[in-house]
Amino acid sequence: ITCIYLTQEGIDYRNPAFCYPDGSTRILGIWDQTIQTGNAPKNLIYGSEYNMGMINQALNSENPYDIVPSRDTDGHGTALAQIAAGSFQEGEQFCGASPECVIAVVKCKEAKPYLKEFYAVNQDAFAIAETDIMTGVQYLNALAQQYNMPLVICLSVGTNQGDHNGRSSLAQFLDVVALNDRRCAVTAGGNEGNARHHFEGSGEYSEAEIKVGENESGFFLELWASSPDIFSISIRSPYGESVPRITSRIGGSHEFRFIYDETVVLVDYRIVERESGGELISMRFQNPSPGIWSIGVYGSATNRGSYHMWLPLTGFISDETYFLRSSPDVTLTEPSNAFGPITVTGYNEITGGSYTDSSRGFTRNGSEKPDFAAPAVNVSTNVGMYTGTSVAAAITAGAAADFLEWA
């Protein structure tokens, strides 16, 4: 018996795909971080936990949401749950990858407005704080320990922030959990392959040009390099106003106001970033003028490596904002660059070709990721057809659950 952690949208527990033939639920527990009216899980102080008994009681009630109010308002979480673990249903010709496993779900709460504002994420975009994801993983691990079950964690969320070497806090935490006995973590590689959000450069001087769209209110840009290489930057606006080369130094933070553009850029240097040990230059653009922004990147004669820059994830930035000379490689989202989890990309099962939007490896330091490819195009469920690497991750998570059940 295996628990499966799904996505931030939650699950429609009333769907017959999550029930046994007698109509009772296969869901061991739901922790809904968005609801504060129920009892929080043990050792946690927020959200509401609903156990199998409460879910069965709700299923037998005329008003199930009076007992278990957790919902999936989007449908995506329910679809992934069906793909990973949906029961066989007569007449619908549908069966999930692991149709007899026990399911556990965490529905993560949305990041607070001030975090979205700091990272220049549109307030309408759905974003999750990394700490809430980590706490969700901790909850599921504790639940599996309580019932002495193996555990497969299926994680379909990601970000373009981070070193893309698997050294983020979430990636390292997943390593710890996934490398334990009877534990497996599966992460979706992301859908950034064609998004034009990655740039790679090297040498004593190179230039990254960013086309900024008309409706772009702001964005966060990160430059990463490996020690001992040290890079510094200059910035030129679409109107030709320039910030000369900003000398790199430990803990250096700068604010620049462009007079003609009415744009504010905050630049922060971290010569030795705490988790990765490499260099991080973060740039926060507020009210950027539309047009071509140029980031000049300066190395030195002793620099031997390259640097990488990433714009925010699709959905966190306008579709009209991208690098003019982008690279589709090294576009796996964090935490799918982690060592311990299985990283899954997607392919088109009908044509046999790759899913073109799939993020691509390797990691920034050249480690081999992703690990597997699984079907990711027009996969059907009883709530619709879905495409993306999250679908591929769900199929893989179900296969891992089958293996752990057998073992």
N, C-alpha and C positions, 0 to 999 in steps of 0.2 A: 504494500500500500504506500502511495506516494502523495505528498502535498505538492501543489504547483502554485507558485506565485505568479500573478498575471500583471496587469498594467494599472495605470492611474485611473482608468474610467470606472472600475468596479465591475460588477456582474449582475445580470438579471437572474436571481436565484430561482425564479418561478419557471424558467425555461425547462421543458422536459428533458433537454439534453444533459441536465445536471442531476437527474433523478434515477433511482433504481427502478426496475420494472414494477415494484409495488407502489411507486409514487413518492417514496421517501427520498430525502436529499442525499447527494454524495458530497456535499460541501461541509467540511469539518468545522470551518470557522470563517467569519468575515470580520476584518478590522477596518471600519470606515473612519478614517481620520477626519472627515468633514463633518461628522455628526457628534455633537457634544452633549446630547441629552441622555445617553445610555452610560453603561459602565465601561470604563477604560480597561484594557488588558492589564494583567498583573505586572507590577513594577513600571507602568506607564501612566501618564497623567492627562492624556488627551485622546479624543476619538471615542468610538463606541465599538465594543466587541459583541458579536452575535454567534453563539455556538450552534452545533448541529441540532440540539433539542429545540432551540428557539426558532430555527429555520423551519423545522418540521411542523412546529406549532403554527407558524405563519402560513405554511402551505395548506394547512387544514382549516384555515380561518377564512371567513368571508371578506375580511379587511386585513390582508397580510401585512401591509405597510404600517399598520398600527403596532405590530409586534416587531418587525424587522424593517425599518424605514430605508435601508440602504438601496440605492437604485443605480443603474447604469443609464444615464441620460443620453449617452452618445452612441452606444451599441458596439463600439470597437472592442471594449474589454470582454463583452459577452461573446463576440465573434472569435477572439483569440482563445478564450476558454473552450469554446466548442471545437476549434481546430486542434487544440492540444489534448483535450480530455472529454469531448462530447460523447455521450452514450449512443450506442447503435439504436436507430429509430426506424421501425418498420414503415415502409411506404415512402420514406424520404430519401432513401439510398445515401444516407450520411452516417459516418462514424468518425469520431475523433481518433487521434493517434494513440491515445491511451484511454480506452473507453471504460475501464474498470477502476481507475485510480481514485483516491480521495483527493478533494480539491480544497485549498485554502486560499483566501484572497485578501489582499490589502488594497484598499482604495485610498491613494495618497491625496492629501489636501493641497490646494493651490498655494504657491509661494505668495508671501505678503507683498502688498503694493510697493513698499519702500525698497524691497529687494529687486523687483522688476525695474523700478525707477533707477536704481544704482547701476544695474547692468544694461540699461537702455533697452529693455524688453517692452514691447507694446503691452499695455495693460489688458488688452483683449486676448492676448495669447495665453495659452495654458502652459504654465511653468511650475516646476516642483523644486523645492529646496532639497539639496543633496542629503541633508541630515534626515529628512522625512523618509527618503528612500532607504537609507541605512537602517533607520529604526524599524521600517517595515520588514527588511530582511532579518533583523534581529528577532522580531516577533515570530516570524515563520520558523526560524531555526528553533526557538524555544518551544513552539507548538509541536514541531516534529520530535523534539526531545521528550516532551511530556507524554506523547503517545508511542514513543519508541518506533518512529517511522523513518524511512529514508526521505530525502527531500530534494526536489528539483526546483530551482528558482528560475522563473522565466521573466526576464527583464527586457522590455521593449522601448524604454526611454533612453535618451542619450543627449549629449551636448557637444558643441565644437570647442568649448572652453577646456583647458587642460593641456598637459604636455604631450598627449597622444603616444605616451610610452607606458601607459598603465600604472602611473605613479600617483594618480589622484587618490583622495581619501576613500571614495567609494570603490575604486578599482582595487585598492589594497585590502579593503574590508571584504570584498567578494573573494579575493584570493584566499583569505583566511578561512572563510566559510566553505568555499568550493573544494579546498584541498583536504578537508576532513573526511573521515570514513562515512560512507553512505550519504554523501552530499554532492550535488552537481548544480552548477549555475550556467545558464544559457543567456547570452546577450545578443540582441539584434545589432548588426553592424552599422545600420543607418542607411538613409536614402540620399546621401550627399554626393554621389558620384558625378552627377551632371549639374550640380547646383552652382559651380564656379565660385566656391567659397574658400578655396585653398590656393596658396601661392608658395612656391619654393624658389629660393635664390641662393647665391653663394658669391664669393670673391670679395675684392676690396670695395667695390661699389656696384649696386644694382638698384633697380627702381621697380616698385610695385604700384600699378595704377588701378584705382578703384572707381568704377562707374557708379555714382550715387544717384538713385532715382528721385523723381520729383516729390514723392510723398514720404520720403525717409525722414523720420523725426530724430533719429539717433541710432548709434550702434556701438558695440564693443569690439575691438580688434586686438588680437594677441599675436605677438611674435615670440617664437621659442627657438633657442639654440642650445647646443650641448657644450658643456665645459671642456676645454678651457677657452673656447672661442667666445669673443665678446663683440657684439655689434651695437651700433648706435644709429639714430635715425634723424631725418629732417622731414618736414611736411610742406607741401605746396598745394594751395587751394585752386579751384577752377578759375578764379579771377587772377591768378598769378601771384597772390600774396604768399610769402614764404616764411617759414620758421627755419632758421639755419640749423646746422647739425647740433643736436643736443648731446652734450658729453655724458657718457654713461658713468654712473657712480653708484655705490651701494646706497639703497634707500632713497634714491633721487626721485622726487615728484615735481611735476611742472604743470602749470595751467597757461594755455595760450588762447587769446581772443583775437579772432580774425575780424578786422574792422569792416571790410567790404562785404564779407560773407555773413556776418553776425553769427559766426560759429565759435563754439568753445570746445577746445580739445584738452583733455586731461591725460598726461603721459606719466606713467609710473615705471621706473626701472627696478628690477630685482636681479642683480648680478648673479646671485646664488639663490634660486627659488627653493623653498624649504623641503618640498617633497621630492623633487626630481634632481636637485643639485645643478640644473642648467640655468641658463639666462632666460628671463621673461621680461618682455616689454609690453605693457598693456596700454591701449589707447582708447579713450572714451570720447566719442564724437557726439556733441549736442547740437541739434538744429543744423546739420551739415547742408551746405548749399548743393543743389543738384549740379551734376557735371563730373569732370574727371579730377579726382584727388590723387596726388602722387606722394608715395612714401619712399624717400631715399634711404637706403640701408647701407651703412658704412662698416666694412670689416677692417682688417689690417693685413699686412704682409704675412703675419704668422698664422692667420686663420686658415684652418685646413678643412673645415666642415661647411655645412649649409645651414640655412635657417628656414623656418616654415612660418607662415602666417595663416590664420583662420578667421574668417568672418563668422557671425553667429549662424546658428542652425536655421534651416528653412522654417518659416513660420514666425521666427523671432526677428526677421528683417524683411524689407521689401524685396519682391522678386526682381525689381529693377536695380538692385544694388549687388555688385559682383566684381571680381577681379577681371580685368581685360585679358590678362595672360595667365589663366588659371591652370592648375594641374589636377587631374581627376584622381591621382594616386595619393596615398596617405590621407584618405578622407573618412576612415572609420571613426565613428563618434565615440567619445568616452561614455561608459567605462569599457567598451568592447575591445580596447587595446590591452586589457588586463591579461595576466598569464594564466590564472587558474580557471576562469570560465571558458566555456565553449562559445566561440564567436561565429555567428552564422550570417552569411550573405545569401542573396536570392538568385534564382534562375527561373526561366520560363519553361514550365514542364511541357507545354504544347509544342513549342518550337525547338526546344533543346538548347536555346541560346541563353545568355545571361540576362538578368533583369537590369536594364541599362542604368537605372537610377541608383543601383546598389553602391554603397560606399566601398572603397577599395583599400587594400593593404599596400605596403606593409605598415608596421608601426613606425614611429619617427626614428627609432634606433635600428630598424631593419629586421625586427623579429617577425616571424611568419604568422600573420593573421590576415584574413579570417581562417577558421579551421574547417568549416563545412559550407556547402551551398545546399539550399533546400527550396522547394517550390515557393514562389512568392508572387505569382501573377494570377489574378482572377480565381482565387481559391474560394469555393462556395461554402456557405453556412446557411442555416435556416433564417438568418437575419440579413442576408445579402452576400455579395461577393467582395473580397478584400484583396488588396495588393500592397506589397511592401515587405521589407525585411523583418518586420514584427511578425508577419505571418510565417515566414521561414523559421523564426525563432520558436514560435509556438509548436510547429510540427516537430522540430528537433527536441524541444522539451518533452513532448509526448513520447518520442522514441527513447529518450533517456529514462523516462518514468517506466516504460516497459522493461527496459534493461534492469533497472533497480528492483522492480517487482520480481523478475525472473531470478535475479541474483540473491 
